[in-house]
Amino acid sequence: MKSFLIIGMGNFGHYLCQELAKYDCEIMIIDNVEERVDDMLPYVTSAKIGDCTNCLLYTSPSPRDRG
């Protein structure tokens, strides 16, 4: 199984996430807008809400993590 991190859930991020999910990929997403993340929860392994320029976002556990 391949793993992917998608940073930013705009139009391209949404499309990419949905396409990768068709191939049973492990997907983690990050965006600073909660609604964008919530839309994709059925497709992903884990999700985080936050500013991608903050390196602590990548290293600390999040209540949004599923798995």
QUIURHU-V662177 format. One record per pair of residues at least 24 apart in sequence whose C-alpha atoms are under 7 Angstrom apart, sorted by the first residue. I is the first residue (numbers start at 1). GAP is how many residues later the second one is. D is the distance in whole Angstrom. If there is no record, write none. Layout:
i:I gap:GAP d:D
i:I gap:GAP d:D
//
This chain:
i:1 gap:24 d:6
i:1 gap:25 d:7
i:2 gap:24 d:6
i:3 gap:24 d:6
i:4 gap:24 d:6
i:5 gap:24 d:6
i:6 gap:24 d:6
i:7 gap:24 d:6
i:9 gap:27 d:6
i:9 gap:28 d:7
i:18 gap:25 d:7
//
